[in-house]
């Protein structure tokens, strides 16, 4: 019981910290940081776009890492973390695909162009939607976890492709970093770092909640199995 109480207190602290940092981030974005000279106010979506893209990449790295751990140990705890991270990462990738075209409309005067980063990001989204569908389609828990782990490991290959696509194909997609270093004003850099921190905390908070939900689901399934055995 003490262990449960500690986890609840830790979750509450993480939730409060996430809320505070997120409020600071919103203040910096909409009030403190100056508007970009060319794009104006619409450039502020940059902080949401980059912050959620970082979390999406990190979430799928967690899927990759814990899928490997599951295949090595067959410990269902690692599978639950991978599954929770995949669902959260898919949500963040959806936000990336929504905010990207809004930014693109102002930068390129087009909602969507089939340039490499946009295309590979869309492929990444399809990969992890397929991951979620795999988990939903199979009724055998061990088989589902094993197939999902393999798919999660293979699917992660697309993450570095998305990240390096701008350099590899030399396209016009906006970059946070250029060859001379950070291509941002100091206020923009600070706001971007706070935004990344805020979305990262947001990810970890909901990862703990989602993993706990998967744990409760598995406990309920095990309880039902034991009840059926007793009745038989």
Phi and psi in degrees as a GROMACS rama.xvg file:
@    title "Ramachandran Plot"
@    xaxis  label "Phi"
@    yaxis  label "Psi"
@TYPE xy
-62.215  -37.9731  UNK-2
-64.7596  -41.0884  UNK-3
-63.0912  -42.5415  UNK-4
-61.8447  -38.9454  UNK-5
-64.946  -42.4564  UNK-6
-63.1654  -38.8452  UNK-7
-66.6988  -41.0647  UNK-8
-66.6564  -40.7289  UNK-9
-62.4647  -41.4082  UNK-10
-64.2576  -39.2853  UNK-11
-65.7728  -41.9838  UNK-12
-64.1484  -43.5913  UNK-13
-63.0282  -41.0453  UNK-14
-64.0067  -43.2717  UNK-15
-65.453  -43.1035  UNK-16
-61.5107  -42.8647  UNK-17
-60.7444  -44.71  UNK-18
-61.5376  -45.0642  UNK-19
-64.726  -47.5466  UNK-20
-64.799  -37.173  UNK-21
-65.5432  -39.3683  UNK-22
-65.6785  -40.6909  UNK-23
-62.116  -41.7043  UNK-24
-61.6383  -44.9175  UNK-25
-63.8772  -37.7535  UNK-26
-62.644  -45.6847  UNK-27
-62.9926  -42.4116  UNK-28
-67.1731  -48.857  UNK-29
-94.8274  -14.936  UNK-30
-122.422  -46.9762  UNK-31
-84.4413  -50.1299  UNK-32
-71.3245  138.188  UNK-33
-71.7595  156.987  UNK-34
-74.3494  147.634  UNK-35
-70.7585  139.233  UNK-36
-63.8707  -38.5998  UNK-37
-83.6014  -49.6357  UNK-38
-88.26  -23.7456  UNK-39
75.6424  -145.182  UNK-40
-64.0245  -30.0573  UNK-41
-64.4658  -20.7219  UNK-42
-64.5802  -21.5521  UNK-43
-63.3288  -19.312  UNK-44
-66.4188  -18.0798  UNK-45
-51.799  -41.5818  UNK-46
-68.372  -33.9335  UNK-47
-74.5873  -40.7316  UNK-48
-63.6721  -49.7183  UNK-49
-69.9119  -41.2399  UNK-50
-61.3234  -44.6619  UNK-51
-72.7208  -31.4053  UNK-52
-65.3333  -42.2143  UNK-53
-60.0042  -45.5274  UNK-54
-65.6375  -38.1195  UNK-55
-60.6788  -45.9932  UNK-56
-61.0197  -45.9235  UNK-57
-64.1699  -40.7332  UNK-58
-60.6577  -40.615  UNK-59
-76.2303  -24.4483  UNK-60
-66.4938  -39.1169  UNK-61
-62.8714  -41.5788  UNK-62
-58.3521  -47.609  UNK-63
-57.9879  -49.6124  UNK-64
-65.6678  -48.2342  UNK-65
-77.2532  -20.9611  UNK-66
-67.4965  -40.7471  UNK-67
-62.5502  -45.2777  UNK-68
-61.1002  -38.6215  UNK-69
-65.9104  -45.3351  UNK-70
-62.9851  -30.8859  UNK-71
-77.0445  -38.5949  UNK-72
-108.059  -21.0873  UNK-73
58.3282  26.6495  UNK-74
-84.7368  118.524  UNK-75
-63.9485  -19.2514  UNK-76
-61.388  -40.9391  UNK-77
-68.3075  -35.4622  UNK-78
-65.6574  -39.0787  UNK-79
-64.6886  -40.6794  UNK-80
-65.3699  -42.8796  UNK-81
-61.8551  -43.7731  UNK-82
-64.5565  -43.4869  UNK-83
-63.5671  -43.2377  UNK-84
-66.0954  -36.0659  UNK-85
-63.9778  -42.6701  UNK-86
-65.3577  -43.6304  UNK-87
-65.9493  -43.0035  UNK-88
-61.4251  -35.9393  UNK-89
-66.0231  -39.3299  UNK-90
-62.9918  -45.2484  UNK-91
-66.3333  -36.5484  UNK-92
-65.2493  -35.3861  UNK-93
-61.5384  -42.3342  UNK-94
-62.9059  -40.3445  UNK-95
-59.7275  -43.973  UNK-96
-72.2093  -20.8796  UNK-97
-83.8423  -45.9832  UNK-98
-72.292  -31.395  UNK-99
-58.1781  -52.5015  UNK-100
-61.4949  -32.1999  UNK-101
-63.8853  -42.5669  UNK-102
-67.7629  -40.9171  UNK-103
-63.2687  -34.8205  UNK-104
-60.739  -38.12  UNK-105
-78.8357  -34.6089  UNK-106
-81.9317  -43.9017  UNK-107
-113.802  -1.85328  UNK-108
60.1186  34.2416  UNK-109
-150.974  137.491  UNK-110
-69.2674  -33.1078  UNK-111
-150.144  135.043  UNK-112
-130.607  145.22  UNK-113
-83.8827  51.873  UNK-114
-83.1434  161.828  UNK-115
-55.4899  -43.8527  UNK-116
-67.9762  -42.4254  UNK-117
-63.8935  -42.4797  UNK-118
-66.0937  -46.475  UNK-119
-67.8183  -30.8392  UNK-120
-66.342  -40.668  UNK-121
-64.872  -39.6869  UNK-122
-61.8386  -41.2754  UNK-123
-59.6543  -41.8641  UNK-124
-62.2102  -44.0638  UNK-125
-63.3596  -37.7423  UNK-126
-60.0743  -45.6223  UNK-127
-83.7346  -20.9055  UNK-128
-65.6099  -41.0203  UNK-129
-62.5047  -37.7192  UNK-130
-58.0434  -46.7109  UNK-131
-64.832  -39.2022  UNK-132
-65.2728  -36.1212  UNK-133
-60.857  -43.6472  UNK-134
-66.6776  -30.4941  UNK-135
-82.8471  -22.1907  UNK-136
-86.9778  -26.4857  UNK-137
-96.2175  138.666  UNK-138
-97.5166  -19.88  UNK-139
-84.3577  114.177  UNK-140
-61.3426  -47.0183  UNK-141
-66.1088  -42.0588  UNK-142
-64.2134  -42.0262  UNK-143
-61.6871  -45.2918  UNK-144
-65.111  -39.2542  UNK-145
-68.0234  -46.1595  UNK-146
-64.1826  -40.8179  UNK-147
-64.0847  -40.6123  UNK-148
-62.4915  -45.8107  UNK-149
-62.1168  -43.9103  UNK-150
-66.0277  -38.5791  UNK-151
-64.8493  -36.995  UNK-152
-68.8871  -47.1787  UNK-153
-65.9365  -41.2134  UNK-154
-62.9213  -27.7546  UNK-155
-65.0996  -18.819  UNK-156
-55.6584  -30.7486  UNK-157
-72.4328  -20.8602  UNK-158
-62.6163  -53.3508  UNK-159
-63.6521  -28.178  UNK-160
-64.0344  -44.2041  UNK-161
-61.2055  -46.3845  UNK-162
-63.5261  -43.8848  UNK-163
-94.6616  1.90775  UNK-164
-59.3021  -35.5734  UNK-165
-64.1632  -42.0706  UNK-166
-73.0811  -42.9406  UNK-167
-65.0045  -40.6501  UNK-168
-103.353  -0.89403  UNK-169
52.1933  55.3486  UNK-170
-104.828  178.567  UNK-171
-92.7229  12.8646  UNK-172
-61.8675  133.515  UNK-173
-57.086  140.712  UNK-174
-120.144  140.925  UNK-175
-72.8132  -35.9595  UNK-176
-111.913  138.435  UNK-177
-116.306  -176.647  UNK-178
-66.3845  -24.3186  UNK-179
-90.9144  1.71837  UNK-180
118.979  -153.949  UNK-181
-71.5748  122.661  UNK-182
-97.0112  49.7832  UNK-183
-138.199  148.233  UNK-184
-66.5355  153.615  UNK-185
-53.3324  -41.8135  UNK-186
-64.5024  -37.6919  UNK-187
-68.6158  -38.5082  UNK-188
-64.1545  -45.1891  UNK-189
-60.9444  -45.1968  UNK-190
-62.9071  -40.1594  UNK-191
-62.9774  -43.9976  UNK-192
-64.7061  -39.8083  UNK-193
-66.0008  -37.9218  UNK-194
-64.212  -43.6514  UNK-195
-61.6089  -43.4481  UNK-196
-62.5903  -42.41  UNK-197
-62.8783  -46.8781  UNK-198
-70.1422  -30.1746  UNK-199
-67.252  -45.0069  UNK-200
-61.4639  -40.6123  UNK-201
-58.8884  -42.4153  UNK-202
-61.0628  -49.6531  UNK-203
-64.9412  -36.227  UNK-204
-62.6578  -48.2314  UNK-205
-75.8699  -21.9288  UNK-206
-64.7825  -43.6866  UNK-207
-63.0742  -39.2087  UNK-208
-68.8636  -43.7089  UNK-209
-66.9724  -41.6111  UNK-210
-63.2938  -39.5944  UNK-211
-64.0885  -36.8013  UNK-212
-65.6075  -42.8515  UNK-213
-63.469  -38.646  UNK-214
-62.0034  -45.3987  UNK-215
-62.5395  -38.4908  UNK-216
-63.4454  -44.5499  UNK-217
-66.0358  -39.1451  UNK-218
-63.7202  -40.0388  UNK-219
-65.3566  -40.9841  UNK-220
-62.9534  -41.2768  UNK-221
-66.7335  -38.4619  UNK-222
-64.1046  -41.4762  UNK-223
-63.7843  -38.8422  UNK-224
-63.1374  -43.6132  UNK-225
-65.842  -36.7179  UNK-226
-66.1134  -39.6446  UNK-227
-64.2648  -40.002  UNK-228
-63.9978  -39.2179  UNK-229
-68.3096  -38.686  UNK-230
-68.5974  -30.9315  UNK-231
